[in-house]
Each structure stands twice: as structure tokens, then as C-alpha cells.
Amino acid sequence: MAITAPRAFDKHPEPPSKAALLRAELTSPNLSFLMEAHNGLSAKIVEEAGFKGIWASGLSMSAALGVRDNNEASWTQILEILEFMADATRIPILVDGDTGYGNFNSVRRLVKKLCQRGIAGVSIEDKQFPKTNSFIGEAQPLAPIGEFCGKIKAGKDSQSDDDFSIVARVEALVAGWGLDEALRRAEAYHEAGADAILIHSKSKTADEILAFKAEWSDRSPVVIVPTMYYGTPVQRFRDAGISMVIWANHNLRAAITAMRETTRRILEEESLTGVEGSVAGMQEVFELAGNPELTEAEQRYQVAPRSESRAIVIAASRGSMLGDLTQDRPKCMVDVRGQPLLRRLVSTLNEGGVRDITVVRGYKKEAINLPAIDYVDNDDYATTGEAASLACALDRLEGDCLVSYGDILFRKYILDTLLAAEGEVVLAVDALGSGRDPGTASRLIDLVTCSRPFTGNYLDEEEPAYLRRIGNDLPAEEVHGEWIGLAKLNPRGSERMRAEIEAMKADGSLGQATLLDLFSRLLQAGEKLSVVYVAGHWLDVDDAFDLAKARNFL
């Protein structure tokens, strides 16, 4: 009897991978739900109840190990738990990957290992490593956008399953940075390759989440975690076009014996309202995990908080060379491609992590009214100079502090370079700025002489450069560049600057003094003023010609 080969249509098709199942839930037009689990047993309960996916909560897994949600459990320990969960279930798992456990290289390694273990996707959040739970404290620092985009790209390049999902968790609302920052970060993460955006909030209402979704529209799937705004009807999320809801920690907070009932009820009611009063509160979880001891330890060991720079922006002058454009507003509020010049400057400072900003106003001060900025006024702006304007903000001149003119624009890398530079007083100097464009030579230029010129040689630039002279009339052969109107002070530098301003008040020289005069006095007193060289990529706005350049610059 002849034996025939099996026909092609007799073969059973390969079932979809768990990653494909999760992607189908993320991209479905219907609202999907993930339920929290933290070990093999709770993962089984979630699947048994009928949920189509599991949220592997970092908080829950850490607490189950008896440690805090501060990356005290290593990523390899978390990976072992996930392996048990994946082996115990057939539905996809989305992992709470915290910040990715380090830099881009850590994310590459994490994604490879998750794919090997059949995990469907990972959520990473744009906070700094080691992370702190979003519901503890206020105004937690966020990671730079470029750094986080690099993590997303590294993860996408490392996945072995084409359907593996990377969800970018935006913490801007939790950190108090506002809707615009949340949207800016979400757009950058989307462009970097994120498969979905998880927008997080600790507000007790869903208003800011829904406002985000309205602005974001349908550029990519949106995931939410209504732990704090649990009273919001689920229909509002459906109506808004939310893709996925994560019930984030309720199996941890319920007793093991109540897990099955809790999961069943949430599935049936599609709401946390019915169960919220019968489960442990978040504070109880944090206490069991040992967070109060961490606070005591910080006090005992005097753990210093991360240093944050502030900025003082001098914007008291009119800018008469701009003519009618400054008839009813100072030049810092002149429009540059749809936004005031000052707002462009403040945005660059914010991108560099500088958010405590004080602006010294003067001419038409009521026109300077940008939000989230402190103001002080120099009402004698017409008869005094820049040093007197800086003196109006003397009580803000402390700690790590930037001092900036209010009419300049510069690339963010210049700010990053300046903030990273060592020194008590550091000036950003344009090595190409020894003169003006033709037809503008009549304006004053803040020229500098330094301990060495800029060479462009990487090895040479490792040698520190120091200011020797600064002024508007230095001999051409002694000029090494132009101060761009931006300086950084460390705590001692701020202290020395305050002391010199007080001395100028005492000797009567403050009124007409410029910042150049102030720096010159520090040099004469024997202080070391450092220099970081840049090569262009900035401009100041004095007249209509500069304004045209500013539009092209942007």
C-alpha cells in the first residue's frame, strides 16, 4: 500500500504569537483591558477570569519580593518571575519595565531577553534611574527627551519578534510639567518608534488624561492607568477613543484568597468603583514595602537631592533699534515665528532642565506675562544698566544659577555644555564671534581675551580656558571671541557675584554698570572666570536684520 505525503492543507496554521495577540488588543477599535499580576499564580487567575492580557506590575512584583518600588529588585530577578508567568499562561503579558533599568544598552539587553521568554511587550517610563514610584513625592525629575528616544530606538532594533510592542510611558503630568510637555514628549517618542503611548496621571479625575487624548487624536494607541481616577465611568474612555485600560495593582492589594473574586468583578463591571473600598490602600502597600524606612535612611545618611539650576533673565530694556516693533512691548516679547523671543529662550532653558526662571522686567513690563515664570521689576531701567537689573533679583542669585540676556537664542547643546562645565563662574564664548556682519559694525560687541584661543582640536580643548579680559573695545589681535550673553554660576560663584554687586552699591558704581563691568571687577579681585568655547549656533536680536536671521535660525 502506497504511502502518500501529507497535503499542504492538512497542516494546522501556526497560532499567533503572544506579541501578535497584544498588538491586536492595542490596535483594536474596541477598548481593551489588562489586569495586574505579579507571579505565576495571579497570572493564572487573570487568564481564568477571561482577561485577554496581563499587566506585569513593577510595583506588585517588587512588593511581592519584599522590596521597595525603587529598582531594588534587579531586572534579572524580575525576568525570572516573568518566565514563570509566561509559562503559566497563554495570554500576552505587557511588562512594567520601569525606566529600562539603565541606559539604552540595558534596554537592548532587556528586550532581547523578554522576547526569548515569550513576553509580548514592555512599557518604559521617561524618569531617571533608579526610579521612584509615581505616587510618592512631587515633581520627580524626568529623563531628557533625546536620551529616552535613544532607549526606544535601541529596544525596537533589538526585538526578535516583529510584533513585540514598546509602550512609551509619559510622566510629564505626574511630574507637574503640564499638557504641552506631555504632548511634546509623546510626539518625540512616537517618532522614535514607540508602538503606543501610556499617559499617566495621579489626579483624582480623568480630565487631564482626556485633554491629552483630545490633543493627541489617533496618532498612535493610547494606554491609561486609572488607579487614582477610578470613579470615572469606563464609557468616557470608550467615547474618547482610548485603546487600553490597565487595572494596575488590585490583585496585589487584595488578599490572595480574594483574588479570584476581585478579578471576576472587575471583568464583569469594567470598573474599580465596586472593589476600591475593599482592598488595601496604596499607602499600606508602600509601608509594607518599607518606603518610610527609606525616608528615614535619607535623613540619616544625608542623601543630597539632585542639584537643579535656576536662571535669571535680564529683559528690562526696550530695544529701540527695532523701531515700531517695540513701541508697545519690550524686544524680548517681539514675535519670532509665532512666539515671543522670550518664550523661545525659556523653552530652550526648559528643555535643558532649567525650570526655575526669574525674568527682570522694565520697559512695558506688563507686556511680559508668560506663565510659570517669576518676575522682578527694574523700574529705573531707563537710567540704569544690566548690573542694576541683575541686582533686582539679588535674592534669586544663589546656588547653581544661569544669567542670561533676554534677547538671545541658542542651540540646546550650548546650554548642555555650559551646565556640564566646571568652574565657579563660566561664560559661553563664541570663538567665531570676533566681529559683526557688514553694515552692523556700529553695535557694541562683548569681546573677550582668554588664556588660550579656540583651536578646534579635541585634545587641545580638554585644557581649561579662562577669561583674561572682557569689553567692547579690545585690540583685534587680542580678541579670542565674543561672549554670547549666557553664563553659569555655581554656589560659590553666585555668592561672589552677590558680594560684588553689594560692593558696587556701596561705592556708587552699580547704576550704570554693565555685566561686563561686573565680570571685570571679579577678575580684578583675583577670581577665576572659566570659558567654554562654542562655534556659532546662537544669535542676539537687536534690529530688524537680526530679527530676520532669528526667523531663519528657527
C-alpha angles and dihedrals in degrees: 000000000000119000115218126205116251113267119245092244091057090069117097114236117247111262115242116269120251088251090056090049092053092047089052090054092047093050098038116118087228125080111261130202133213121194125211121250131167107187141014094278097052090043089056090051091052092052092044091054092057105255114149095218145019131231108212098207118212090207092051096046092047093048091048087057090051096248136112127265090253100102089273088136109069121236090246090057089051089048091056091054090049091053090057091047093049092047091051098052144044098208123089124269125215109199126216096228096181107212094336091271095271136335133342091288091056089052092051091053093044094052093048092052094045091053090049090056096048097253111157102214148337134228117212124188129217098239129109125272124279091042130213122213111269093236095057119087130338137279097011112193116258129215119257111267095237093051092051092046087055089056091052093049092046091051094048091049090052103050116111094196113066090212095054109124129220112197116198111216112209114208098179094109092048090049091050095244095129141234097294092056091047091053093045092052094044091053092050092049091047090052090048090060107267111161094212141001121237107201111198132200139171094199116124090231131053094231099110092043091053091045089055092050092050091054094040093049112178102325089125139341115294122214124195137191110208097190094130100029094046093140093070111110111249090229089071089060090049092049091050093053096245109171103207140010121206118206090205114191113359099113089056091049094050122072115262090247090056098046097096093049092045093051093046093051095048090049092050097041098034087214140093093213095092095052104031095092094050100054131075117276122248091248090058089054092051091048093050089048091053104248094143089058089053090056090050090048092053089055092044095050095034095234104196118226119241110277114247124196124228127201137218114202117197108214106147101118128091101224097228093186087073089065118196092006089076098040092105102018139034117258092254087069096049111124118258111182094330100319134078115261090241092055090054089052093047091049091056090049090050092050088055091053096259107131104147097086129167120190121201107217130194124142111056088350094176089067091065101080109137115154126250093026130110120227137205124180134228100198089179092059093126093061103030137066139232096281090057089051090052089049089060087067095043093129089056093051099096141105118006103352138170121211115202140171111241096229102061136100125196141167116266093242088067090058091046091051092049094048091051094049122108120233144084094253117016125183125199107228126190106222089199094051104092094121147007134258115272112285095025101073092110092075122091118258123203097232124187140198115207139190089258136004126249110265104177089231111128094217092048091051091060088072110089117249123212134196116252102171137359128190148110098261108046117148110265093237091058097048116111097172148306128287106236096210097261127108137166126215127194118211093277091044090054090049092051091047091052092048092051092049090052089050090051090051089052096049094042097243098112100084100072098022123124127211086257088061090050093051090046091055090052089052091049089051089058098256119150112235113192128212133211114196123223128179108225121295094127139075142182124224115229105140144006091280090057090046090057090050090050091057090052091044090061 
